[in-house]
Amino acid sequence: MKRVLIVEDDLIISLTTERMVKKLGFQVVACVTSGEEAVKAAEENKPDVILMDIRLNGQMDGIEATQQILDSLEKTRVIYVTGNTDNAYRERAEQTGYDAYLIKPLRLDDLKSII
């Protein structure tokens, strides 16, 4: 069973995403709201997949968190899930070697085909 870490600072979106992931038969290992928490949760739980928002609470955004996580967990797949369509964020994200870049609202079919 794939282990999924959800990094999302909007509680409603986080709960909705968690429900979708579980409906697909995957295990949610943690739901966190900041980049700093994401790094810590990834180190502790070693997820197979991270659903990463870009704009987060705290000092570290999702792109910075992804860079730190992938430095130590190279095999972890990162899927950005963001409401931000700004090209500058997309270009920064591309440097992290992510698996997919999804625009909110997240749909079950999108998750199913990517995870």
PyMOL commands that set and color helices and strands:
alter all, ss='L'
color gray80, all
select helices_A, chain A and resi 11-23+35-45+62-72+87-94+108-114
alter helices_A, ss='H'
color red, helices_A
select strands_A, chain A and resi 3-7+27-32+49-52+77-82+100-103
alter strands_A, ss='S'
color yellow, strands_A
deselect
rebuild
show_as cartoon
